[in-house]
Amino acid sequence: MKSKPRSQRICQMFLLFIGLSFSASAISVSQSVAEEFNPSKLTPKSWVYTKPLVTPEDREVEPSRAQKDPTVVYHDGAWHLFMTVKLPGRSAIEYCSFSDWEEADTAERTLLDVSDSNYFCAAQVFYFRPHKLWYLIYQDANPSGKKMRVAYSTTQDISDPHSWTKSKAALDGGTDDPRQVGGLDYWVICDDTHAYLFFTSLNGKMWRMKTSLEEFPNGFDDCQLALEAEIFEASHTYRIDGTTQFLTLIEQKGRRYFKAYLADRLDGDWTPLADSADHPFASWKNIRPAEGVTAWTDNVSHGELVRLTNDETLTIDPNKLQFVFQGMFEKDKHLKGYGDFNWKIGILTPDTDRR
């Protein structure tokens, strides 16, 4: 068998060397990216908060006494904010849109007409690419069942609050509902193959269910305990950009604050990242008003991280954290029931002077 010409062998050796060098470089870059990510980026030592950006609107018809449970996306040059409003005799979802947060409190508001019940609230909004639809996931009263409905509505036009479909049940609370507990504050996030439904049950437990992307928003099954700890409600889960990890934020009761947990998979184990008032994601221990802002809260309740993407992966940028939350002073809760608390909405950003 003839040997290859010397020039050809040299050329092949050179190409092999280049390929090995490139592969080594790729591995080195990949390792470098992984090594550069520090989970402490997700838990700033200190936050500063804005003035109240959305407050109860002064109106004669169905006046609100609280603006709470914000969920928000930025799309086509505008912010689209959905929130719970506490109205006389009912809770509902209200929508407003604005180009700048300074305009939020004066933006036109619309009560969504998606449910005939007197209790539908705690929404989550995202764009589900396989269906090319915007989804609202929320809790809806279900008189015929013991468990609250996991409800959803859809639209092709997020800027039109009248375009949302009527409430449908992903889980209706009936006898065939696979949930082991009632649960509340429903949250959906997807990976490449499945949609996961997380919720809490007010007893130190966070639960997980899943369905295939093809079956979503139906087919949720296999109710499993995802986390048991000193946690309460409002679990919100995100994919961390540039990593293979996921972040869950969960609210603790009492004077409200948020804890943080990490996992390598949405169906994996959650490990504490910041899980006490003294070492929190965000609590009265590590927040302060921004310069020129009068203090108005020592509660950090039911918040939503501003996302890098609007899609079902719920991806966040760990280098650009913004946390939209509901707040009020603890002293102003005195002698009031929870439904009478006067929540307002503001934003936390990392305190660059103390980070």
N, C-alpha and C positions, 0 to 999 in steps of 0.2 A: 504494500500500500504506500502510495506516495506521501511524503511529508509535505505539509503546507509550506509555501514559500516563507522565508524568514520575515519579509516585510508584512505578510498577512498575520503571522504569529505575533509580531510586535504590536500590530494594530489591535488584535483581539485582546492581548494582555493590557494594552492601554485602556480599551473600552471597559474591560473587567475592573481595572483599578478605579476608573471614573465611577462606575456603577457602585462599587463597594464604598467609595468615598461618599457618594451621594446618599447611599443607604445609611451610612454611619452618621452623616450630617442630619438626615431626617430623624433618626433615632435620637440624636443629641438634642435637636430642636424640640422634639416631642417631650423628652425628659425635662428639658429646660422649662417648657410651658407648665408641665405638671409641678415642677419644683417651685416655680415662681408663684403659683397660686397659694395664697395663705388664707385659710378660713377666717382668720381674725379680721380680714377686710369686711366680712359680713356682720361684724359686731363692733361698730365704732365705740370708742371709749366714751364719746359724748356726741349728742345730737343737739341741733338748734331747731326750734319750731317757729313757723310763721304766725302771723296773726290768724284769727279764724277766717278762713277763706270762703266757707259756705255756712250760713246760719239760717235758722228758721225764717221763712219769708213772712212779712207782715201782710196778711191778706184776710178778707172777710170770709171767703168760702173755703172750708176745710183748712183752717190754719194749722201749721205744723208746730209742734213744740220741740222737735229734735230732728237733726239731720245726722244720719248714722250709716254704718255698714257700707262705706264707699267702695266701688269697683270702677276702674277707669282705664281707658285706652286712648292713645293719640293716633288719629287717623285722618288723612286728607286735610292736614293743616289745622285740626281742631281737637281739643280734648272732649271726650264723651264720657260724662260722669253719671253713674247710676247709684242711687242711695236709698236707704230706707227712710221713710218719713212717718212720724208718729202723729196721726190725725185723730180728731174726736171719734172714738169708737172703733178705730181700725188702724192697721199698719199697711203701708203700700210702698211701691217702688216709684221713685221720682227721677226724672231725667233732665239734664241740662247740658248745653254744649257751649264752648267758648274757646277763643284762640289763645288767651292768656289767663293765668290763674287770678290775676288782679281783677278780671272781669267776672269771675265765677259767681260772686254773690248777687250780681245784678242781671245775670243771664236769665232768659226766659225758662221757666220750669214747666214740665208736663208730667202729670200723673199717668203712669202707664195703665191702659185698660186691658190687662192680660188675664185677670182672674175675677170671678164673681164672688170670691170669698172676701171676708173682712180682714184677712191676714195673709199677705204674701210679701216676702221681704228677704233681706240678706242675699242679694244677687251677686253673681259672678258673670262677667262678660268676656267672651273671646271669639275669635274667628276660626271656625272649623274648616280647614282647607279641603278635606275630601268632599264636603257638601257645598262648598262655596257659600256658606251661610254664617251669619253672626248668631251666636247662642247666648241666651241668658239662662243660667242655672239658678234656681232659688227654692226656698221653702214655701209651701202653700198649704193652707189648712185643708183637712180632709175629714169632713163630719162623719163619713161612713167607716173610717178606719181608726185604729188606735195610734198609728204612727203618722207623722207628718208626711205629706207628699214630697217627693223629690221631683220638682217641676221644671219644665223648660219652655221657652218660647224662642222663635227664630225670626230673622229678617235678612233681606238682601241689602237693606239700606239703613245703616246704624244711625244716620243723621235724621231719620224720620221716626219720631217716637210713636206715631200712629200705625206704623207698619208691622209691629210685632204680632206674631200669631197668638191665639188664645192658649192659655196654659194647658200643657199636656203632662202626663205623669210618666217619668222614667221608672219610678217606684211609687205605687199608690197607697201603700200602708195596709193593704188588704191581707187576707189569710195566706196568700201566696207570696207576699213580700219577703224576700230572703234576708232582710236585716234582722239581726238578733236583738237590736235595741232600736228605739225610736230615732234618736240622733237629730242633729240640726247643723246649720252652717255648712251646707254641701259645697264641695269643691272638686272640680274635674281638672285633670292634667293628663296628657298623653305622651307615650313614647312612640317608637316606630311601629308597634304592633297592637297596643292596647290603650284604652281609656280607663283611667283609675278614678274612682269616686272616694274621696276622703270625707269624714265627718266625725264629730265628737258627740259624747253623750253626757256631758256635765258631771262625770264621776271619775275623772282622771284617765279616760280612755279615748284614744283616737282609733277609728275603724277604717278599713279599706275594702273596697270591692272593685271588680274590674269587668270589662267587656271588650270584645274585639273592636277595632276601628270600623270594621264592616258593619257591626251590629249597633254601634252607638247611634242614638242615645238610649237604645234598649239593650237588654241582655245582661245588665249588671247582676252579678251573682258572687258566690264564694265570699261571704262576709267574714273577715278575719280581723283580729285585734292587731293593729299596726304599732301601737305605742301605749304603754301604761306608765304614767308618771304624775307628778303634781301639775296637772294641766286642766283646763276648763273648756274653752270653746274657741271658735273662729280659727280653725287650722287652715292655713294657706300655704300651698306647696309650689315651688318653682324649680326650673332647671337652671343651673348656674352656667352662664356662657363661658366657653373655653375650657370646661372641665367635664368630667363624667359624673358629677355629683348633683344632688338635689338638696334644696333647703326647705324645711317646713318651719313656719312661724305659728305659735299657738299662744292664745291669750290665757292669762291666769286671773282668777277671780279676786274679790276684795278691791283694793285700789288697783285698777287694771294695769297690766303690763304684759309684754310679750317675751316669750322664750324662743330659742332657736335650736333646731336639730338638723343633723346631716345624715344622708344616706347615699349609697352608691347606686341603688336601684329603687325604682318606685315600689317594687314589691319586696324591698330589703328591710334591714333593721335600721332604726333611727337612733343615732347616738347624740348625746347632749353637746351642744356647742356653747350655749349660754342659757342656763336654766335656773336662775335665781334672781330675786330683786336686786341683790348686790352685784351680780354678774349677769345682766339681762341682755336681750337684744335691745329693748328700749323700755325704760321705766322712769319713775320720778327720780331715780338715783342718777340718771345720766342724760337728762334733757334740760334745756334751758331756753328761754325766749331769745330769738335773734335780736341783734342790735336794733333798738328803736321800737321793739315790740313789748307791749305790756303783758306780763304773765297772765295766763288764762286757764292753764290746765296742769294737773299733776297726775292725770290718768292717760295712758296710751291704750286705746281700745279699738277693736275690730278694724284693723288697718290693711292696706293693700300696697305692695311694692309696685312702683312704676316699672313696667316691663320694657325690655328691649324689643320684643316682638309682640304682635297682637294675636298670634295663632295659638293653637291648642297645646304647644309645648311650654307656654308660659315662661319664656326665657328672660332672665334678668342679667344685667351687667353688674358684676360685683364692684366695679370701679366707679359706678355712678348710681349710688343708692339714693332713692327718694321714697319715703313711706307716707302715704296718704292715710290719715287716721281720724278717729273721732276722739274728742277730748272734752274735759270739764274738770273743775275743781272737786276734790273729794268732799270738801266741806259743804258743797252745794247739793250733795245727795241726802243730807240730813233730813230725816222724817219724811222722805219721799219713797214711793215705790219705783221699781226700775223703769216702768213705762212713763214715769213723769220726769225722768232725768232730761236735762236740756243739753244734749250733745251738740257739738259743732265740729266742723271738719277743718283740719289744717294739714300741713306737710312738715315732716321731719327730714332734715338733711344732715349728713355728718358734719360735726363741728371741726372745721379745719384747724382751728387754733388749739384744739385739745386732743386731736386724734392721735 
